[in-house]
């Protein structure tokens, strides 16, 4: 990275950090719920596909 690009990157990082804030308890709780639901959904899809694959292999 050149000096100009590095300074621009640092400037952009500072700007982002100035507008960020700590989430409230409610926001954090919602984020945890949504993340947990997403992980559970992906696990369920993976489990279902694995079971279908095993059933199809036994039939064939």
CORJO-V69412 format. One record per helix or strand of 2 or more residues. SS is the DSSP state (H for helix, E for strand). FROM is the first residue (numbers start at 0). TO is the last residue. Records with the same first field share a line. If there is no record, write none. Layout:
# CORJO-V69412
SS->FROM-TO + FROM-TO
This chain:
# CORJO-V69412
H->2-18 + 24-58
